[in-house]
Structures are given as structure tokens and as C-alpha cells.
């Protein structure tokens, strides 16, 4: 009997289900978008029930359109938007507040207080992260300040979790309150060396341990899918933050291998092996995955606004109707005409970590047109990613030979060629660019024996495209110089 694995890929703007066969080929895929909620400038929320319902709908529809018998689905893997913070009633499962999304900046004052109390060094050394409103800890602290919630949390009446926890609680029989090591490592509450919640940070943020989930391996059977969902119990055998899942899905199993995922944001991860690396250049250390109780670590750089810049062109500025138009529009120009966009709509992530940066477009002249803005938005995605690669090169003392790329925007050939140009290294795109979903499927399949080991996983990974730099060194340096001047104009804008 054939064996299939299904990945639930719960992202920032949509919930997706992808069914893979034993050769790691996509058999069926379905996704549903859901509403983005902006209560105030800099605040971003999601309706938790919209997350859950769209994910269940995507799962059922992907299985239906595949025609695959449910009996042949060997496992389910869950991967998720990270840092997004939820709090729900342990008895009823009802959320007590909207999900606070990773992009949300409302908790910047809480993070500033932690730094003023002298905890910055402790956060860096213990969690591998930098103090920032991006991570879940300050978001949970803010939620617990709502009337009556901290007292309820102390009594064990509430569950905190990132999206993986909320999905596992709702989808698995018995309602386990769990998260995996990758998601825990993104909370700014977790000691990545001891693999446990950190009491110093819990005290500083006034978070009771009773509200926290149990931390489990990234690959391993957690429980059985509620049979009411697909008509049969299926092992749920993986939980992984989306970027960790993509690192695994790209086959980056050796130290030094790196990937960049182009989604709502851009996330560059490099495998650093059995020990966490300490960055001197604004990157964070994180758990890449934990299997059999053993951690593989990674260095990471996060760009908050990647593909979301193209969404902004479409939805707010009405400059395009479809994201796919941007490639043709960008190619209609020989260059950017001196126009640079810094899409710091929610601040700047690595390597700047400026919560108070804001979006900026510079270099406008009377001759600037729609095409220049569109091209500048695409180029900004590549420039931000180039900053991350340079930071990793500085940390490691060597320039990378190649970058593996994935995510929706990696289908844009103009963007990928420009990325190779500004990096000065080879860019490789796999046959399956949905590597976030693929990683979750591989992790789940590994747990139940669909793939026996990582060597077998490497054999099913396939390359689709390899691009080499076409830009000369002088042009590359001039382009990056212009970008860095633009970044400086965006810095600390909201700190007045």
C-alpha cells in the first residue's frame, strides 16, 4: 500500500494543507486566506478560530481533491507561523483574546523595560535571541495584564501557546498542551542549552509556569488526529516552526548549509550543528530541530517584510492586481532609477533590530513611475536578505558558496537573479518550493518510518534551478551602498 504524508502549513496570511507521496512530490494542495486585523498602527492580530477553521477546511479539501484513501495517509505534520501568541481556556478551548501576530509591535515598551532592568545579556545568552517585541514572551506578558487573566493563568485555567500548540490542542484526541523545541526557542522564555523554560525571564515578565506547554521533539508521534476530522485516526508526528521546517525540507543537514525562505517575511537559517553559535552581527541562535532529544542548532536572520511588500503594492497601493505581474514590470526597466524602498512597516529585523524604523521610499524624481516602485519593492526583498547573508559570513569568517531558496516569491525569476547578483554567489531553487510544508511532511514521515533516515531524505530532494551572479563587483557595491543609505533614512523614525 502506498504511503502519503500530509503537512498542515499554517502561515501568516493563509492556512494550507499539502499532501506528499513517498518521493516527496506534491499530490494535492489547498489553502485558504484569512483576515488580517489591525486595531491600531503597529498592532497586528488574527482571529484564532479563523486560523483553526481554515486549517481544518484546507486539510479536508486537500485530501478530497487528491483522491487518496485516508487509510494510505501515514502521518500528519504541523508547521506554523512562529512567535504569534495565543491564550485560551483550558476547559472550553475558547480563545480569551485574538492571536497577537509576530509582526505586532505593541509590546516594544515591555522589551525596553527588560533592557533597562539589565536583562539584555541574559536574554542573549540563555535564549539565543535579542530583546525584541517580535518574540512571544512580551506578547504573553501583555495578554496576562488584561483584567483577571494572570490570576486565571496562575490557577491553571488558561493555556498559552504558539500556533502549533493551538492546532495540536484542537486537532489531536485528548487535547495535549504541547509545543516543540523549535517553537519554544522563539518565545524569548526558553533556555536553548538546558531545553527548559527560564525562571529568570518568567519572573521578569510575571508569567506563571502553569500556563506553559510541555516541550516535545520536533519529529515524533504526539498523538492521533481526532477521527471526526477525516473519519480516521492518523498519527500527528511532527511540530515545527515554519523556518525550521524549511531548513529541514531543504536538506540542510550539514553545518554551514543555509536556506532563505521568501514568504510574508524572509528568513535565512544556517545549520550550525550540535552547539548554538553566538552571533556578533545581529543574528540569533535558535534550535533548528530536536530529534530523539538531541538538538541541531541554527543561526537565523529575520526580515519582517518580504513578500508582504508585494502584498502592500497590491492591496493598499493598488499598483498591481497580482503578485505575478511584478516580474514583468521590473524587467521593463534597465535599473531602479535610483529609487529604493525600505519596507520597514513593522520595524527592521536582523541585523538592525530597530523596532522604531518605518517604511521609506527614497530617490523619487519627477520621472519616477509605477514600475520603479514595483521594482524597488522586489529589490528590497533581495537587499534585506543580502544583509543577512553578509552578517552570517562575518560571523563565520567565510562567504557562502550557495544559498538554497524557497517560498512563494522564489518563483519570481527576476528576484532570484537579482538575489544572486547582490550576493555574488549561486542561488539554488528546489523542485518543491513549498519546502516549509515539505519539511513538516519529512519530519512526520521520518517519525513513522515512511523515510528511514536523513540519507534517504537527501535522495528525494531535487533541484529545479541554479542561478549564478551576472552583476560586476563595482555595480554590486554601488547598489548595496544606495540600499544602506536608504536604510539609514528609515531608522528610528517612530522613536520621536
MIMIKOL-511967 format. One line per 3 residues: number of its first residue (from 1); their letters; for each residue x, z, y of C-alpha. Coordinates in Angstrom, 1 decimal. Layout:
MIMIKOL-511967
NUM	A	X:Z:Y ~ ...
This chain:
MIMIKOL-511967
1	XXX	0.0:0.0:0.0 ~ 1.3:-0.9:3.5 ~ 2.1:1.9:5.8
4	XXX	1.4:1.9:9.5 ~ 2.1:4.4:12.3 ~ 0.1:4.8:15.4
7	XXX	1.6:6.1:18.7 ~ -0.5:7.7:21.4 ~ 1.3:6.9:24.7
10	XXX	-0.3:9.0:27.4 ~ 1.1:7.8:30.7 ~ 0.6:8.5:34.4
13	XXX	-1.9:5.7:35.1 ~ -3.3:4.9:31.6 ~ -3.7:6.1:28.1
16	XXX	-2.5:3.7:25.4 ~ -2.6:3.5:21.6 ~ -0.2:1.2:19.8
19	XXX	-0.2:0.6:16.0 ~ 3.1:-0.4:14.4 ~ 3.9:-1.8:10.9
22	XXX	6.9:-0.8:8.7 ~ 9.1:-3.4:10.5 ~ 8.3:-1.7:13.9
25	XXX	6.2:-4.6:15.0 ~ 3.2:-4.2:17.2 ~ 0.0:-4.8:15.2
28	XXX	-2.6:-3.8:17.8 ~ -2.6:-2.1:21.2 ~ -5.3:-0.8:23.6
31	XXX	-5.1:1.0:26.9 ~ -7.5:2.4:29.4 ~ -6.7:3.3:33.0
34	XXX	-8.0:6.4:34.7 ~ -8.4:7.7:38.2 ~ -5.5:8.9:40.4
37	XXX	-6.7:11.8:42.6 ~ -5.0:12.5:46.0 ~ -6.6:15.6:47.5
40	XXX	-4.1:15.9:50.3 ~ -1.0:14.0:51.4 ~ 1.8:14.6:48.8
43	XXX	-0.7:16.0:46.3 ~ -1.5:14.1:43.1 ~ -3.9:15.2:40.4
46	XXX	-5.6:13.9:37.2 ~ -8.9:14.9:35.5 ~ -7.7:16.4:32.2
49	XXX	-10.9:15.3:30.4 ~ -10.3:11.7:31.6 ~ -6.8:11.9:30.1
52	XXX	-8.3:13.1:26.8 ~ -11.3:10.8:26.6 ~ -9.3:7.6:27.5
55	XXX	-6.7:8.6:24.9 ~ -9.3:9.0:22.1 ~ -11.0:5.8:23.1
58	XXX	-7.7:3.9:23.1 ~ -6.9:5.3:19.6 ~ -10.2:4.3:18.1
61	XXX	-10.2:0.9:19.7 ~ -6.6:0.1:18.7 ~ -7.5:0.9:15.0
64	XXX	-10.7:-1.1:15.2 ~ -9.2:-4.3:16.6 ~ -6.2:-4.0:14.2
67	XXX	-8.4:-4.3:11.1 ~ -6.0:-1.8:9.4 ~ -7.8:0.6:7.0
70	XXX	-7.4:4.1:8.2 ~ -6.1:5.1:4.7 ~ -3.0:3.0:5.5
73	XXX	-2.1:4.9:8.6 ~ 0.7:7.3:7.6 ~ 1.2:9.2:10.7
76	XXX	0.4:9.7:14.4 ~ 3.0:10.3:17.1 ~ 2.3:11.5:20.6
79	XXX	4.3:10.7:23.7 ~ 3.3:11.7:27.2 ~ 3.9:11.7:30.9
82	XXX	6.2:14.7:31.4 ~ 6.0:17.7:33.8 ~ 2.3:17.1:34.5
85	XXX	0.9:20.6:34.2 ~ -2.4:21.7:32.7 ~ -4.2:25.1:32.3
88	XXX	-7.2:25.5:30.0 ~ -9.4:28.1:28.5 ~ -8.2:29.1:25.0
91	XXX	-11.7:29.6:23.6 ~ -13.6:26.6:25.1 ~ -10.7:24.2:25.8
94	XXX	-12.1:23.5:29.2 ~ -9.5:23.0:32.0 ~ -9.6:25.6:34.8
97	XXX	-8.2:23.1:37.3 ~ -7.2:19.5:37.5 ~ -3.9:18.5:36.0
100	XXX	-1.1:18.7:38.6 ~ 0.9:15.5:38.2 ~ 4.6:15.3:38.1
103	XXX	4.6:13.3:41.3 ~ 2.9:16.1:43.2 ~ 4.9:17.8:46.0
106	XXX	2.6:20.8:46.8 ~ 5.0:23.3:45.3 ~ 8.0:22.5:47.3
109	XXX	7.8:25.9:49.2 ~ 7.8:27.7:45.8 ~ 11.0:25.9:44.9
112	XXX	12.5:26.6:48.3 ~ 11.8:30.3:47.7 ~ 13.6:30.3:44.4
115	XXX	16.7:28.8:46.0 ~ 16.5:31.4:48.9 ~ 16.4:34.1:46.2
118	XXX	19.7:32.8:44.8 ~ 18.3:31.2:41.6 ~ 19.6:27.7:42.0
121	XXX	22.7:28.2:39.9 ~ 20.8:30.0:37.2 ~ 18.2:27.1:37.1
124	XXX	21.0:24.5:36.7 ~ 23.0:26.5:34.1 ~ 20.0:27.6:32.0
127	XXX	17.6:24.7:32.1 ~ 20.0:21.8:32.9 ~ 17.7:20.8:35.8
130	XXX	17.9:21.0:39.5 ~ 15.3:23.1:41.5 ~ 12.6:20.7:42.4
133	XXX	8.8:20.5:42.7 ~ 8.9:17.7:40.1 ~ 9.2:20.1:37.2
136	XXX	6.3:22.1:35.7 ~ 7.4:25.7:36.4 ~ 6.4:25.8:40.0
139	XXX	3.2:23.9:39.3 ~ 2.2:26.6:36.8 ~ 3.1:29.3:39.2
142	XXX	0.9:27.7:41.8 ~ -2.1:27.4:39.4 ~ -1.8:31.1:38.4
145	XXX	-2.1:32.0:42.1 ~ -5.7:30.8:42.0 ~ -8.1:33.7:42.1
148	XXX	-8.3:35.5:38.7 ~ -6.2:33.1:36.7 ~ -3.0:35.1:36.4
151	XXX	-5.0:38.1:35.1 ~ -6.7:35.9:32.6 ~ -3.3:34.4:31.6
154	XXX	-1.9:37.9:31.0 ~ -4.8:38.7:28.7 ~ -4.0:35.6:26.6
157	XXX	-7.2:33.8:27.6 ~ -5.5:30.7:29.0 ~ -3.2:28.1:27.6
160	XXX	-0.5:26.3:29.7 ~ 0.8:23.0:28.5 ~ 2.1:19.6:29.5
163	XXX	0.0:16.7:28.4 ~ 1.4:16.7:24.8 ~ 0.2:20.3:24.4
166	XXX	-3.3:19.5:25.7 ~ -3.6:16.5:23.4 ~ -2.3:18.4:20.4
169	XXX	-4.7:21.2:21.1 ~ -7.7:18.8:21.3 ~ -6.8:16.3:18.6
172	XXX	-5.3:18.5:15.8 ~ -7.5:20.5:13.5 ~ -7.1:24.2:14.1
175	XXX	-6.2:23.7:17.8 ~ -2.4:24.6:17.7 ~ -0.9:25.6:21.1
178	XXX	2.4:23.8:20.9 ~ 4.8:21.7:22.8 ~ 8.1:20.1:21.6
181	XXX	11.6:20.8:22.8 ~ 11.8:17.7:25.0 ~ 8.7:18.6:27.0
184	XXX	9.7:22.3:27.1 ~ 13.1:21.2:28.6 ~ 11.2:19.6:31.5
187	XXX	9.4:22.8:32.7 ~ 12.3:24.5:34.5 ~ 11.4:27.5:32.4
190	XXX	13.3:26.7:29.2 ~ 16.9:27.6:28.2 ~ 18.1:24.4:26.6
193	XXX	21.0:26.1:24.8 ~ 19.1:29.0:23.4 ~ 16.0:26.9:22.8
196	XXX	13.7:29.6:24.2 ~ 11.7:30.4:27.3 ~ 13.9:32.1:30.0
199	XXX	12.8:35.5:31.0 ~ 14.5:35.4:34.4 ~ 12.6:32.4:35.5
202	XXX	9.3:33.6:34.1 ~ 9.7:36.8:36.2 ~ 10.7:34.9:39.3
205	XXX	7.6:32.7:39.0 ~ 5.4:35.5:37.7 ~ 4.4:33.6:34.6
208	XXX	3.3:35.7:31.5 ~ 4.7:34.6:28.1 ~ 1.2:34.8:26.7
211	XXX	0.3:31.6:28.4 ~ 3.2:29.6:27.0 ~ 3.0:27.3:23.9
214	XXX	5.1:27.5:20.8 ~ 8.1:25.1:20.9 ~ 8.4:22.8:17.8
217	XXX	10.7:20.0:16.7 ~ 10.2:16.5:18.2 ~ 9.8:15.0:14.7
220	XXX	7.9:16.9:12.2 ~ 4.3:17.4:11.0 ~ 2.5:19.7:13.4
223	XXX	-1.0:19.4:11.8 ~ -3.7:17.0:10.8 ~ -5.7:14.8:13.1
226	XXX	-9.3:16.0:13.4 ~ -11.2:13.8:10.9 ~ -14.0:13.4:13.4
229	XXX	-11.8:11.1:15.5 ~ -11.1:8.4:12.9 ~ -13.0:9.5:9.9
232	XXX	-9.9:10.8:8.1 ~ -7.2:13.5:8.5 ~ -3.8:11.9:9.3
235	XXX	-0.6:13.8:9.9 ~ 0.3:14.2:13.5 ~ 4.1:14.2:13.1
238	XXX	5.8:13.8:16.5 ~ 5.6:15.1:20.0 ~ 8.0:13.7:22.6
241	XXX	8.2:13.3:26.4 ~ 7.9:9.7:27.2 ~ 11.5:9.1:28.3
244	XXX	13.0:10.9:25.3 ~ 10.7:8.8:23.1 ~ 12.0:5.7:24.8
247	XXX	15.6:6.8:24.3 ~ 14.9:7.2:20.6 ~ 12.9:3.9:20.5
250	XXX	15.9:2.1:22.0 ~ 18.1:3.2:19.1 ~ 20.4:5.1:21.5
253	XXX	21.7:7.3:18.7 ~ 25.4:7.4:19.7 ~ 26.8:9.3:22.6
256	XXX	27.3:7.1:25.6 ~ 24.4:4.8:24.8 ~ 21.9:4.6:27.7
259	XXX	18.5:3.1:28.4 ~ 16.3:2.7:31.5 ~ 12.5:2.6:31.4
262	XXX	10.7:0.8:34.1 ~ 7.2:2.4:34.4 ~ 5.4:4.2:37.2
265	XXX	8.9:5.7:37.8 ~ 12.2:4.7:36.4 ~ 14.1:7.0:34.0
268	XXX	17.6:6.5:32.9 ~ 18.8:8.5:30.0 ~ 22.2:8.6:28.2
271	XXX	22.8:10.3:24.9 ~ 25.5:13.0:25.3 ~ 25.5:14.2:21.7
274	XXX	25.3:17.8:20.4 ~ 26.2:19.5:23.6 ~ 24.5:19.4:27.0
277	XXX	26.6:17.7:29.7 ~ 26.9:19.2:33.2 ~ 26.5:16.7:36.0
280	XXX	28.4:16.8:39.2 ~ 26.5:13.9:40.7 ~ 22.8:14.9:40.9
283	XXX	21.7:14.2:37.3 ~ 20.0:16.6:35.0 ~ 20.8:17.7:31.4
286	XXX	17.9:17.6:29.0 ~ 17.1:17.7:25.4 ~ 17.0:14.2:24.0
289	XXX	15.2:15.2:20.8 ~ 15.2:18.1:18.3 ~ 15.0:17.3:14.6
292	XXX	15.4:19.8:11.9 ~ 16.1:22.5:14.5 ~ 19.1:20.6:15.8
295	XXX	19.2:19.2:19.4 ~ 20.6:16.0:20.6 ~ 21.1:16.2:24.4
298	XXX	21.0:13.6:27.2 ~ 21.9:13.2:30.8 ~ 19.0:11.9:32.9
301	XXX	18.3:10.4:36.3 ~ 14.7:10.1:37.5 ~ 13.3:7.6:40.1
304	XXX	9.9:8.8:41.2 ~ 8.5:5.5:42.3 ~ 9.5:2.4:40.3
307	XXX	6.6:0.2:39.2 ~ 4.3:2.4:41.4 ~ 5.8:0.5:44.3
310	XXX	4.3:-2.7:42.9 ~ 1.0:-0.9:42.4 ~ 1.1:0.1:46.1
313	XXX	1.6:-3.6:47.1 ~ -1.5:-4.4:45.0 ~ -3.8:-1.5:45.6
316	XXX	-3.1:-0.2:49.1 ~ -1.4:-3.1:50.9 ~ -3.4:-5.9:49.2
319	XXX	-0.3:-8.2:49.3 ~ -0.7:-9.2:45.7 ~ -3.6:-9.4:43.2
322	XXX	-1.5:-9.0:40.0 ~ 1.9:-7.4:39.4 ~ 3.0:-10.6:37.6
325	XXX	2.9:-12.5:40.9 ~ 5.9:-10.6:42.2 ~ 8.4:-12.6:40.2
328	XXX	7.3:-16.0:41.7 ~ 7.0:-14.6:45.2 ~ 10.5:-13.0:45.0
331	XXX	12.1:-16.2:43.8 ~ 10.5:-18.1:46.7 ~ 13.3:-16.6:48.9
334	XXX	17.0:-17.1:48.7 ~ 17.6:-13.4:49.7 ~ 15.7:-10.4:51.1
337	XXX	16.3:-11.5:54.7 ~ 17.9:-8.1:55.5 ~ 14.6:-6.2:54.6
340	XXX	14.9:-3.1:52.4 ~ 12.2:-0.8:51.2 ~ 12.8:2.7:50.1
343	XXX	9.6:3.7:48.2 ~ 10.1:7.5:48.7 ~ 6.3:8.1:48.7
346	XXX	6.7:11.4:46.9 ~ 10.3:12.2:47.9 ~ 13.5:11.0:46.3
349	XXX	14.6:12.0:42.8 ~ 18.1:11.7:41.4 ~ 20.8:11.6:42.7
352	XXX	19.4:12.6:46.1 ~ 16.8:15.3:45.2 ~ 15.2:15.2:48.6
355	XXX	11.6:16.5:48.5 ~ 11.2:15.5:52.1 ~ 12.1:11.9:52.0
358	XXX	9.3:9.4:52.7 ~ 8.7:5.7:52.2 ~ 10.6:3.5:54.6
361	XXX	10.8:-0.3:55.3 ~ 13.8:-1.3:57.5 ~ 15.2:-4.6:58.7
364	XXX	11.9:-6.1:59.9 ~ 12.1:-9.1:62.2 ~ 9.6:-11.5:63.7
367	XXX	10.3:-13.8:60.8 ~ 9.6:-11.2:58.1 ~ 6.7:-12.2:55.9
370	XXX	4.8:-11.1:52.8 ~ 7.4:-12.4:50.4 ~ 10.2:-10.3:52.0
373	XXX	8.2:-7.1:51.5 ~ 7.4:-8.0:47.9 ~ 11.0:-8.9:47.1
376	XXX	12.2:-5.7:48.8 ~ 9.9:-3.7:46.6 ~ 11.3:-5.3:43.4
379	XXX	14.9:-4.9:44.7 ~ 14.3:-1.2:45.5 ~ 13.5:-0.6:41.8
382	XXX	16.9:-2.1:40.8 ~ 18.8:-0.3:43.6 ~ 17.4:3.1:42.7
385	XXX	18.3:2.5:39.1 ~ 21.8:1.4:40.1 ~ 22.3:4.7:41.9
388	XXX	21.5:6.5:38.7 ~ 23.9:4.4:36.6 ~ 26.7:5.0:39.2
391	XXX	26.1:8.7:39.0 ~ 26.4:8.6:35.2 ~ 29.6:6.5:35.5
394	XXX	31.0:9.1:37.9 ~ 30.1:11.9:35.6 ~ 31.5:10.2:32.5
397	XXX	34.5:8.6:34.1 ~ 33.7:5.1:32.9 ~ 31.4:2.3:33.8
400	XXX	28.8:1.3:31.1 ~ 29.2:-2.0:29.3 ~ 25.5:-2.4:28.9
403	XXX	22.1:-1.0:29.8 ~ 19.1:-1.2:27.4 ~ 15.9:-1.7:29.4
406	XXX	12.2:-1.3:28.5 ~ 8.8:-0.6:30.1 ~ 6.3:-2.9:31.7
409	XXX	8.5:-4.1:34.6 ~ 11.3:-5.1:32.3 ~ 9.2:-8.2:31.6
412	XXX	10.0:-9.3:35.2 ~ 13.0:-11.7:34.7 ~ 13.8:-11.7:38.5
415	XXX	14.0:-7.9:38.5 ~ 16.1:-7.7:35.3 ~ 18.6:-10.3:36.6
418	XXX	18.9:-8.5:39.9 ~ 19.4:-5.3:38.0 ~ 22.3:-6.9:36.1
421	XXX	23.7:-8.2:39.4 ~ 23.7:-4.9:41.3 ~ 25.0:-3.0:38.2
424	XXX	27.7:-5.5:37.3 ~ 27.0:-5.0:33.6 ~ 25.0:-6.6:30.8
427	XXX	21.3:-5.8:30.6 ~ 19.6:-5.9:27.2 ~ 15.9:-6.1:26.6
430	XXX	14.5:-5.4:23.1 ~ 11.8:-7.4:21.4 ~ 9.4:-4.5:21.8
433	XXX	9.4:-3.4:25.4 ~ 6.8:-0.7:24.6 ~ 9.7:1.5:23.4
436	XXX	8.1:4.7:24.6 ~ 5.3:4.1:22.1 ~ 7.8:2.8:19.6
439	XXX	9.9:5.9:19.8 ~ 6.9:8.1:19.1 ~ 6.0:6.0:16.1
442	XXX	9.5:6.1:14.8 ~ 9.8:9.8:15.2 ~ 6.4:10.3:13.4
445	XXX	7.3:7.8:10.7 ~ 10.7:9.5:10.1 ~ 8.9:12.8:9.6
448	XXX	6.7:11.4:6.8 ~ 9.1:9.0:5.2 ~ 8.0:5.6:6.5
451	XXX	11.6:5.3:7.6 ~ 14.1:7.4:5.7 ~ 16.8:7.8:8.3
454	XXX	18.2:6.6:11.6 ~ 20.3:3.8:9.9 ~ 17.0:2.3:8.7
457	XXX	15.5:2.6:12.2 ~ 18.5:0.8:13.6 ~ 17.8:-2.1:11.3
460	XXX	14.3:-2.6:12.6 ~ 15.4:-2.6:16.3 ~ 15.6:-6.2:17.6
463	XXX	17.0:-7.7:20.8 ~ 15.0:-10.2:22.9 ~ 17.1:-10.9:26.0
466	XXX	20.6:-10.4:27.2 ~ 21.5:-10.9:30.9 ~ 24.9:-10.9:32.5
469	XXX	25.7:-10.5:36.2 ~ 25.6:-13.6:38.4 ~ 26.4:-11.9:41.7
472	XXX	30.0:-11.8:43.0 ~ 31.6:-8.4:43.8 ~ 31.5:-8.9:47.6
475	XXX	27.8:-9.7:47.7 ~ 27.1:-6.8:45.4 ~ 28.9:-4.4:47.6
478	XXX	27.1:-5.7:50.7 ~ 23.7:-5.5:49.1 ~ 24.4:-1.9:48.0
481	XXX	25.7:-1.0:51.4 ~ 22.5:-2.2:53.0 ~ 20.4:-0.2:50.5
484	XXX	22.3:3.0:51.1 ~ 21.9:2.6:54.9 ~ 18.1:2.3:54.3
487	XXX	18.1:5.4:52.1 ~ 19.7:7.4:54.9 ~ 16.8:6.4:57.2
490	XXX	14.3:7.8:54.8 ~ 15.9:11.2:54.2 ~ 14.4:14.5:55.3
493	XXX	11.6:12.7:57.2 ~ 8.9:15.3:56.3 ~ 11.1:18.3:56.9
496	X	10.4:18.5:60.7
